[in-house]
Amino acid sequence: MDAHAEDGIELTSVQEPLPEPEKSIEAPEVNLPRLRSTLIVITLAGVSFLNTLGSGILTVALPRIAQDISLREGLLLWPASVYALAAGCLLLISGAIADVVGAKPVWITGSWLYVIFTLAVGLSRTGIQMIVFRTLLGVAVSMCLPTAVGLTTNTFPRGNWRNIAFASIGMGQPIGYSVGLILGGVFTDTIGWRWGFYISAIINALISLCAMWALPSTERNNIKPWTRRLREDIDWIGASILSTALGILLYVLAVTTSSYRQFSHVQNVVLFVIAVSLLVAFPIYMNFQVRRQRPAIIPNKLWRSTPFTATCIAVFFCWAAFNAFQYFSAL
Protein backbone atom coordinates (compact mmCIF):
# COMPACT_ATOMS: atom_id res chain seq x y z
CA MET A 1 0.00 0.00 0.00
CA ASP A 2 1.16 3.52 -0.71
CA ALA A 3 2.80 5.24 2.23
CA HIS A 4 0.63 8.28 1.76
CA ALA A 5 -2.45 6.13 1.83
CA GLU A 6 -1.29 4.50 5.05
CA ASP A 7 -0.99 7.90 6.67
CA GLY A 8 -4.57 8.56 5.74
CA ILE A 9 -3.70 11.31 3.37
CA GLU A 10 -5.69 11.38 0.16
CA LEU A 11 -4.00 12.81 -2.87
CA THR A 12 -6.13 14.61 -5.40
CA SER A 13 -5.03 16.23 -8.58
CA VAL A 14 -5.51 19.96 -8.31
CA GLN A 15 -5.69 21.87 -11.56
CA GLU A 16 -5.29 25.62 -11.74
CA PRO A 17 -8.24 27.32 -13.39
CA LEU A 18 -7.55 28.36 -16.94
CA PRO A 19 -7.53 32.09 -17.53
CA GLU A 20 -10.66 33.43 -19.09
CA PRO A 21 -10.21 34.57 -22.66
CA GLU A 22 -10.10 38.31 -23.11
CA LYS A 23 -13.31 39.84 -24.30
CA SER A 24 -13.14 41.15 -27.79
CA ILE A 25 -13.89 44.77 -28.41
CA GLU A 26 -15.05 44.02 -31.91
CA ALA A 27 -18.55 44.92 -32.96
CA PRO A 28 -21.09 42.17 -32.29
CA GLU A 29 -21.80 39.85 -35.16
CA VAL A 30 -25.17 41.20 -36.17
CA ASN A 31 -26.77 40.76 -39.54
CA LEU A 32 -28.37 44.05 -40.37
CA PRO A 33 -30.64 44.19 -43.40
CA ARG A 34 -28.88 45.53 -46.47
CA LEU A 35 -31.25 48.51 -46.62
CA ARG A 36 -30.53 49.55 -43.04
CA SER A 37 -26.77 49.09 -43.49
CA THR A 38 -26.91 51.26 -46.60
CA LEU A 39 -28.88 53.96 -44.78
CA ILE A 40 -26.37 53.95 -41.90
CA VAL A 41 -23.51 54.55 -44.33
CA ILE A 42 -25.47 57.26 -46.17
CA THR A 43 -26.37 59.14 -42.97
CA LEU A 44 -22.84 59.09 -41.53
CA ALA A 45 -21.17 59.94 -44.84
CA GLY A 46 -23.89 62.48 -45.63
CA VAL A 47 -23.10 64.70 -42.66
CA SER A 48 -19.39 64.35 -43.48
CA PHE A 49 -20.23 65.58 -46.99
CA LEU A 50 -22.36 68.49 -45.78
CA ASN A 51 -19.70 69.42 -43.23
CA THR A 52 -17.42 70.72 -45.98
CA LEU A 53 -20.09 71.56 -48.55
CA GLY A 54 -20.93 74.73 -46.65
CA SER A 55 -17.27 75.67 -46.37
CA GLY A 56 -16.86 75.29 -50.14
CA ILE A 57 -19.91 77.47 -50.82
CA LEU A 58 -18.62 80.06 -48.36
CA THR A 59 -15.17 80.16 -49.96
CA VAL A 60 -16.46 81.01 -53.43
CA ALA A 61 -19.39 83.20 -52.37
CA LEU A 62 -17.50 85.18 -49.72
CA PRO A 63 -17.10 88.41 -51.79
CA ARG A 64 -20.85 88.53 -52.48
CA ILE A 65 -21.66 87.52 -48.89
CA ALA A 66 -19.45 90.30 -47.53
CA GLN A 67 -21.24 92.80 -49.76
CA ASP A 68 -24.73 91.61 -48.80
CA ILE A 69 -24.21 91.49 -45.02
CA SER A 70 -21.72 94.37 -44.75
CA LEU A 71 -18.88 92.15 -43.50
CA ARG A 72 -15.83 94.33 -42.86
CA GLU A 73 -12.60 93.52 -44.65
CA GLY A 74 -10.85 92.76 -41.38
CA LEU A 75 -13.43 90.04 -40.65
CA LEU A 76 -13.48 88.35 -44.06
CA LEU A 77 -11.57 85.29 -42.88
CA TRP A 78 -13.53 84.79 -39.68
CA PRO A 79 -16.66 82.99 -41.00
CA ALA A 80 -14.40 80.18 -42.22
CA SER A 81 -11.89 80.35 -39.36
CA VAL A 82 -14.34 80.22 -36.44
CA TYR A 83 -16.00 77.13 -37.89
CA ALA A 84 -12.74 75.16 -37.88
CA LEU A 85 -11.78 76.71 -34.55
CA ALA A 86 -14.95 75.58 -32.74
CA ALA A 87 -15.05 72.16 -34.36
CA GLY A 88 -11.39 71.37 -33.72
CA CYS A 89 -11.44 72.47 -30.09
CA LEU A 90 -14.49 70.44 -29.10
CA LEU A 91 -13.84 67.12 -30.84
CA LEU A 92 -12.23 65.54 -27.78
CA ILE A 93 -14.92 66.73 -25.39
CA SER A 94 -17.76 65.61 -27.69
CA GLY A 95 -16.16 62.20 -28.11
CA ALA A 96 -15.71 61.80 -24.36
CA ILE A 97 -19.36 62.71 -23.70
CA ALA A 98 -20.45 60.23 -26.37
CA ASP A 99 -18.53 57.47 -24.57
CA VAL A 100 -20.70 58.11 -21.52
CA VAL A 101 -24.18 58.89 -22.84
CA GLY A 102 -23.92 56.98 -26.12
CA ALA A 103 -22.82 57.87 -29.63
CA LYS A 104 -26.28 57.90 -31.20
CA PRO A 105 -27.92 60.61 -29.03
CA VAL A 106 -24.84 62.83 -29.36
CA TRP A 107 -24.76 62.35 -33.15
CA ILE A 108 -28.51 62.99 -33.50
CA THR A 109 -28.29 66.13 -31.35
CA GLY A 110 -25.34 67.46 -33.32
CA SER A 111 -27.04 66.69 -36.63
CA TRP A 112 -30.24 68.60 -35.75
CA LEU A 113 -28.23 71.52 -34.37
CA TYR A 114 -26.36 71.51 -37.68
CA VAL A 115 -29.68 71.83 -39.51
CA ILE A 116 -30.74 74.79 -37.35
CA PHE A 117 -27.48 76.72 -37.58
CA THR A 118 -27.02 76.04 -41.30
CA LEU A 119 -30.43 77.61 -41.86
CA ALA A 120 -29.41 80.46 -39.55
CA VAL A 121 -26.27 81.11 -41.61
CA GLY A 122 -28.43 81.48 -44.72
CA LEU A 123 -30.71 83.91 -42.86
CA SER A 124 -27.85 86.05 -41.51
CA ARG A 125 -28.26 89.77 -42.05
CA THR A 126 -25.07 91.09 -40.44
CA GLY A 127 -21.44 90.05 -40.31
CA ILE A 128 -21.62 89.35 -36.58
CA GLN A 129 -24.59 87.05 -37.06
CA MET A 130 -22.73 85.14 -39.74
CA ILE A 131 -19.66 84.68 -37.50
CA VAL A 132 -21.73 83.63 -34.48
CA PHE A 133 -23.81 81.09 -36.43
CA ARG A 134 -20.71 79.67 -38.13
CA THR A 135 -19.17 79.22 -34.67
CA LEU A 136 -22.25 77.35 -33.44
CA LEU A 137 -22.18 75.31 -36.64
CA GLY A 138 -18.65 74.20 -35.72
CA VAL A 139 -19.89 73.18 -32.26
CA ALA A 140 -22.64 71.10 -33.87
CA VAL A 141 -20.36 69.27 -36.29
CA SER A 142 -17.91 68.49 -33.49
CA MET A 143 -20.66 66.29 -32.06
CA CYS A 144 -21.04 64.35 -35.32
CA LEU A 145 -17.48 63.67 -36.49
CA PRO A 146 -16.07 61.61 -33.57
CA THR A 147 -19.34 59.78 -32.96
CA ALA A 148 -19.50 58.71 -36.62
CA VAL A 149 -16.32 56.70 -36.08
CA GLY A 150 -17.71 55.09 -32.93
CA LEU A 151 -21.02 54.25 -34.58
CA THR A 152 -19.24 52.64 -37.53
CA THR A 153 -16.98 50.55 -35.32
CA ASN A 154 -19.80 49.39 -33.05
CA THR A 155 -22.24 48.69 -35.87
CA PHE A 156 -20.19 46.82 -38.46
CA PRO A 157 -17.76 43.98 -37.71
CA ARG A 158 -14.53 43.81 -39.67
CA GLY A 159 -15.31 43.26 -43.30
CA ASN A 160 -16.77 44.91 -46.36
CA TRP A 161 -19.43 47.03 -44.66
CA ARG A 162 -17.01 48.56 -42.19
CA ASN A 163 -14.53 49.28 -44.98
CA ILE A 164 -17.24 50.86 -47.11
CA ALA A 165 -18.45 52.99 -44.19
CA PHE A 166 -15.02 54.34 -43.28
CA ALA A 167 -14.16 54.97 -46.93
CA SER A 168 -17.44 56.83 -47.49
CA ILE A 169 -17.00 58.99 -44.38
CA GLY A 170 -13.44 59.88 -45.36
CA MET A 171 -14.38 60.50 -48.98
CA GLY A 172 -17.37 62.67 -48.06
CA GLN A 173 -15.30 65.61 -46.81
CA PRO A 174 -13.11 66.28 -49.88
CA ILE A 175 -15.98 65.61 -52.26
CA GLY A 176 -18.26 67.89 -50.25
CA TYR A 177 -15.78 70.75 -50.39
CA SER A 178 -15.21 70.30 -54.13
CA VAL A 179 -18.95 70.25 -54.84
CA GLY A 180 -19.37 73.28 -52.58
CA LEU A 181 -16.85 75.24 -54.64
CA ILE A 182 -18.87 74.53 -57.79
CA LEU A 183 -22.30 75.13 -56.28
CA GLY A 184 -21.11 78.30 -54.54
CA GLY A 185 -20.36 79.90 -57.88
CA VAL A 186 -23.57 78.61 -59.47
CA PHE A 187 -25.83 79.78 -56.63
CA THR A 188 -24.10 83.16 -56.36
CA ASP A 189 -24.66 83.87 -60.04
CA THR A 190 -28.24 82.55 -60.16
CA ILE A 191 -30.64 82.17 -57.23
CA GLY A 192 -28.31 83.61 -54.58
CA TRP A 193 -25.74 82.24 -52.13
CA ARG A 194 -28.33 81.91 -49.35
CA TRP A 195 -30.00 79.04 -51.19
CA GLY A 196 -26.82 77.01 -50.89
CA PHE A 197 -27.29 76.93 -47.12
CA TYR A 198 -31.07 76.49 -47.34
CA ILE A 199 -30.70 73.41 -49.55
CA SER A 200 -27.93 72.05 -47.32
CA ALA A 201 -30.21 72.41 -44.28
CA ILE A 202 -33.08 70.61 -46.05
CA ILE A 203 -30.82 67.69 -47.04
CA ASN A 204 -29.42 67.51 -43.53
CA ALA A 205 -32.92 67.44 -42.04
CA LEU A 206 -33.81 64.45 -44.23
CA ILE A 207 -30.59 62.70 -43.19
CA SER A 208 -31.33 63.39 -39.51
CA LEU A 209 -34.84 61.94 -39.80
CA CYS A 210 -33.45 58.85 -41.49
CA ALA A 211 -30.73 58.49 -38.83
CA MET A 212 -33.23 58.46 -35.97
CA TRP A 213 -34.45 55.10 -37.26
CA ALA A 214 -31.39 53.67 -39.00
CA LEU A 215 -28.60 54.29 -36.47
CA PRO A 216 -28.34 51.54 -33.86
CA SER A 217 -28.16 52.28 -30.16
CA THR A 218 -24.68 51.88 -28.69
CA GLU A 219 -25.59 52.30 -25.02
CA ARG A 220 -23.86 49.99 -22.55
CA ASN A 221 -25.32 48.63 -19.34
CA ASN A 222 -23.71 50.46 -16.46
CA ILE A 223 -24.49 50.52 -12.77
CA LYS A 224 -23.62 54.19 -12.36
CA PRO A 225 -26.11 56.72 -13.74
CA TRP A 226 -24.91 58.71 -16.72
CA THR A 227 -24.91 61.96 -14.74
CA ARG A 228 -22.41 60.48 -12.29
CA ARG A 229 -20.32 59.06 -15.12
CA LEU A 230 -20.18 62.49 -16.72
CA ARG A 231 -18.65 63.81 -13.51
CA GLU A 232 -16.31 60.94 -12.72
CA ASP A 233 -15.41 59.14 -15.97
CA ILE A 234 -14.37 62.09 -18.13
CA ASP A 235 -11.07 63.90 -17.84
CA TRP A 236 -12.59 67.38 -17.98
CA ILE A 237 -9.41 69.16 -16.93
CA GLY A 238 -7.26 67.41 -19.53
CA ALA A 239 -9.83 68.03 -22.25
CA SER A 240 -10.05 71.69 -21.24
CA ILE A 241 -6.27 72.13 -21.28
CA LEU A 242 -5.88 70.68 -24.76
CA SER A 243 -8.99 72.37 -26.18
CA THR A 244 -7.93 75.75 -24.81
CA ALA A 245 -4.41 75.34 -26.16
CA LEU A 246 -5.65 74.40 -29.63
CA GLY A 247 -8.25 77.18 -29.59
CA ILE A 248 -5.71 79.87 -28.71
CA LEU A 249 -3.19 78.53 -31.22
CA LEU A 250 -5.75 78.41 -34.01
CA TYR A 251 -6.88 81.93 -33.13
CA VAL A 252 -3.33 83.27 -33.41
CA LEU A 253 -2.81 81.47 -36.72
CA ALA A 254 -6.14 82.79 -38.03
CA VAL A 255 -5.22 86.36 -37.05
CA THR A 256 -1.83 86.15 -38.73
CA THR A 257 -3.33 84.69 -41.91
CA SER A 258 -4.21 88.14 -43.21
CA SER A 259 -0.68 89.43 -42.57
CA TYR A 260 2.35 87.80 -40.95
CA ARG A 261 3.13 91.16 -39.30
CA GLN A 262 0.12 90.56 -37.02
CA PHE A 263 2.16 87.97 -35.17
CA SER A 264 4.50 90.64 -33.79
CA HIS A 265 1.66 92.29 -31.87
CA VAL A 266 2.05 91.90 -28.13
CA GLN A 267 -1.31 90.21 -27.53
CA ASN A 268 -0.65 87.63 -30.23
CA VAL A 269 2.81 86.83 -28.85
CA VAL A 270 1.36 86.42 -25.35
CA LEU A 271 -1.42 84.17 -26.60
CA PHE A 272 1.04 82.07 -28.58
CA VAL A 273 3.23 81.58 -25.49
CA ILE A 274 0.18 80.58 -23.46
CA ALA A 275 -0.86 78.04 -26.12
CA VAL A 276 2.60 76.48 -26.27
CA SER A 277 2.80 76.37 -22.46
CA LEU A 278 -0.54 74.55 -22.27
CA LEU A 279 0.57 72.06 -24.93
CA VAL A 280 3.71 71.34 -22.91
CA ALA A 281 1.68 70.99 -19.71
CA PHE A 282 -0.79 68.56 -21.28
CA PRO A 283 1.42 65.40 -21.34
CA ILE A 284 2.64 66.24 -17.83
CA TYR A 285 -0.95 66.31 -16.61
CA MET A 286 -1.71 63.08 -18.49
CA ASN A 287 1.14 61.36 -16.65
CA PHE A 288 -0.21 62.75 -13.37
CA GLN A 289 -3.67 61.36 -14.08
CA VAL A 290 -2.36 57.91 -15.03
CA ARG A 291 -0.29 57.69 -11.84
CA ARG A 292 -3.40 58.50 -9.78
CA GLN A 293 -5.33 55.90 -11.83
CA ARG A 294 -7.74 58.58 -12.91
CA PRO A 295 -9.29 59.02 -16.40
CA ALA A 296 -6.86 60.50 -18.94
CA ILE A 297 -8.28 61.92 -22.17
CA ILE A 298 -5.19 60.88 -24.22
CA PRO A 299 -2.77 58.72 -22.19
CA ASN A 300 0.88 59.28 -23.10
CA LYS A 301 1.39 55.56 -23.73
CA LEU A 302 -0.96 55.84 -26.70
CA TRP A 303 1.75 57.73 -28.60
CA ARG A 304 4.12 54.79 -28.15
CA SER A 305 1.95 52.82 -30.53
CA THR A 306 3.67 53.10 -33.92
CA PRO A 307 0.51 52.48 -36.01
CA PHE A 308 -1.44 55.11 -34.05
CA THR A 309 1.28 57.77 -34.20
CA ALA A 310 2.07 57.10 -37.86
CA THR A 311 -1.62 57.31 -38.77
CA CYS A 312 -2.03 60.65 -36.94
CA ILE A 313 1.03 62.12 -38.68
CA ALA A 314 -0.08 60.87 -42.10
CA VAL A 315 -3.62 62.22 -41.68
CA PHE A 316 -2.27 65.58 -40.48
CA PHE A 317 -0.03 66.14 -43.49
CA CYS A 318 -2.54 64.73 -46.00
CA TRP A 319 -5.26 67.10 -44.83
CA ALA A 320 -2.83 70.00 -44.61
CA ALA A 321 -1.83 69.47 -48.25
CA PHE A 322 -5.42 68.94 -49.38
CA ASN A 323 -6.76 72.02 -47.60
CA ALA A 324 -3.95 74.18 -48.97
CA PHE A 325 -4.63 72.89 -52.49
CA GLN A 326 -8.36 73.51 -52.18
CA TYR A 327 -7.80 77.00 -50.83
CA PHE A 328 -5.39 78.14 -53.56
CA SER A 329 -7.36 76.45 -56.33
CA ALA A 330 -10.37 78.57 -55.39
CA LEU A 331 -8.50 81.88 -55.70
N, C-alpha and C positions, 0 to 999 in steps of 0.2 A: 504493500500500500504506500502511496505517496506520503512523504513526511509531512507535507503541508496539510494533507487530509487528516493525518493522525492528530495533528495539533488542533483540529477542528476549524481550520481556516479554509474558507471556500474562495477559490479564485474565480473571478469573472473577468471576462474581457471587456475592458472599458474603452470605448471609442469616443474620440473628441468630436463634437458636433462640427459638421462641415459649415464653412462660412456661407452665409446667404449670398446669392448672386446680387451684384449691384443692380439697382433699378435703372432701367434705361430712361433717358430723357427724351427719347424720340417721340414723335407724335403717335398717338394710338392708331392701330391699324383699323381705320374705319373706311367703309366703302360708301362714299358720298355719291349721289346720283350725278351723272355727267353734267346735267343742266345746272345743278347747284354749284358744282366745282367751277364751272365756267363763269357763273355769276360772281363767285368769290374773287376769281382772278380779275374780272372786269372791274369790280368795285374798287379793289385795292390799287390796281394799275390806273384806274380812271382818275382817282384823286391825285396820284403821282403825276399824271398827265396835266391835269388842271392846275396843279401847283405851279408849274412853270409856264403854262399857257398865258396866264395873266401877266407874268413878268415879260414875256415876249411882246404881248400887245402894248404894255406900258413903254417898253424900250423904243418901239417905232413911233408910237403916238404921242410921246412925251412933249414934243414942241407944240402940237395942237392942244394937248391937255393943259400945258402951262399957260397958253393963251386964253383958254376958256375959263379956267378957274383962278386966273391971276396969280400963278405960282411964281414967286420971285426967283431970279437967276441964282441966287445963293442957295436956294432950296431945291434946285432941279434934280439933284442926285438923291435926295432923301426919300421920295416914295419907293424907290428900288432898294435903297440901303437899309431902311428901317424894317423892311419885310425880312431880309436875310438876317438882320441883327436879332430880331425877336425870335425867329424860328431857330436860329443856331443856338441861342442862349438857353432855350427852354427844352431842347430835345432830351437832355438827361433827366430833367425833373419830370417831364411828361412820361417818359419810359418807366421811371421809378414808380410813379403813381399807378401806371397801368399794371405793373407787377403785383400791386396790392389789390386794386379794385377790379381788375380784369381789363384785358385789351379791347374787348368789344365795346363796352360803354364809353371808354375814353375815345376810341376811334369814332364812334357814332356822334358823340358830343362835338368833337373837333370838326367833323364833316358838316354838321348843321351850322356850327358857328362860321365855317368857311362860306357856306351859302349866304348867310346873313351879311357878312362883312364884304363879300364880293359884290353883292347888290349895293351895299352902302358906298363902295368905291365908285361904282357907276353913277350913283346919285350925288356924289360930292359936288359942292358948289364953291368951296374955297380950298386954297392950298393946305391949310391946317387940317381941314377935314380929310383930305386925301391922305396926308401923312399919318394921321391918327388911325384911320380905317385900314391902311396898309400895315401898320404896326399890329393891330388886332388880328389882321389876316395872318400874319406871321405866327402869332400865338396859336391860332386855330390849327394851322398846318403842322405845328410842332407836336400836336396831339395825334396826328394821323401818321406821320412818317415812321416813328419808332414802333408804334403798335402794328403797323402793316407787316413788319418783319416778324413780330411775335405771332400774329394771327396766321401767317403763312407757315411758320415752323410748327405750330401746334395743330394746324388743320391737316396738312399734307405730310405723310411719311416720305422718306427719301424715295425719289423716283421721278417719273416724268412730270407729274402735276406740280411737285414742289419746284422743279427746275423751270417749268413754264411760268409759274407764279413769280419767282424771283427775277427771271429774265424780263417779264412784262413790266414789273415794278421799276426795275432799273432802266428799261428802255423808254418808259413813259415820260421821264423828265426831259431828256434831250429832244425827243420828238415833240413834246408839248411846247418847249421853248421855240423850236423851229417853226411849228405851225403858228404859234403866237406872233412871230415876226411877220409871217405872211398875212395873217388875218388882221393884224394891227394896221398895216398899210391899206388893206382893202376896206376895212370898216371906217378908217379915218377919211378916206376919199369918197365914201358912199353914204352909208346910213349914220355914221358918227361913231367915235371911239367908245362911247358909253355902251353901245349895244354889244361890244365885245365882252364886257363884264356882265351884262344882263344875260346873255346867252350862256356864258360860263356858269352863272348862278343857277340857271334853269337845269342845265345838264347835271350839275352837282346835286341839286335837289332830287333828281330822278335816281342818281347813284345812291344817295343816302337812303331813300325809300327802299330801294332794292337791298341795300346792305342790312337793313333792320331785320329782314327775313333770312337772307343768304348767309351772313356771317355767323359762325358757330360761337357758342359761349365758351370762354376759356377760364371760367372761374374755378378755383380749387377749394376743396373743403378745408376749412381752417377753424380751429377752436376759437382763436381770438377774433373779435369783431373787426371789421375793416377800419373803423375809426381809430382803434387802438393800434392796428398795424401801420396806419399812416403816421402815427406819432413815433412808433418804436422801430419799425422795420425799414425806414428810409433814412439815408444819410443826408439830412437836410442841410447841414452845415457844409459838408463837402460839395454837394450840388450847388449851393449858393456861392461858394468860393470860386468854383470853376466857371459857373455861369456869369458871375460878375466880372471875372477876369476876361473872359471872351467878349462880353458885352462892351467893356471899356476899350479893349484892343480893337474890336471892329469899329467902334465909334471913331477912334483916332484915325484908323485907316480910311474910313469913309470921309472924314473931314479933310484929310490930306490928299484925297483923290482929285479934288478940283485944282490944287496947287501944292507941290511938295514944300513950298515955303511955309505953309500952314503948320507944318510939324515943329518949326522953331518957336512957335508961340508958347508962352510959359505954361498955360493951362494944358496944352496938348502934351508937353514934355512930362508934366506932373502925372497926368492920366496914364501915359505910357509906362512910366516907372511903377505906378500902382498896379497896372495890369501884369507887368513882368513879375513883380513881387508876389502877387497872388498866385501866379502860375508856378513859381518856385515853391511857395508854401503848400500848394496842393498835394504833391507827393509826400511831403513831410506829414501832413495831416492824415493822409491815407495810411501811412505806416503806424501812426498813433492809434488810429481806429482799429487796425488789424491786431495790434498788440493788446488792446483792451477787449478784443473779440466783439467788437461792435460793427454794425453795418458800414461798409465802405462802398461808395458809389462806383469807383474804378480802382480796385486793389492794384498795388504796384506789381504784384506777381503776374498780373495779366499781360504786362508788356514783355515778360520773359518768354512768352509764347511766340515763336518765330512766325508761324502762319498768321496769327492775329496782328502782330506788329507790321509784317510785310503787307498784309491786306490793307491796313489803315494807311500806310505810306503810299501804296499804289493808288488807292481811291483818292487820296488827297491830291496827288499830282495829276491824275487823269481829269478830275473835275476842275482843277485849276487851269489846265490847258484848254479844256472844253469851254469853260466860262469865258476865258480870255478870247478864244476864237469867236465865240458867239457875239461877244461885245463888239469886237473890232469889225466883224463882218456886217454888223448892223449900221455902222457909221456911214 
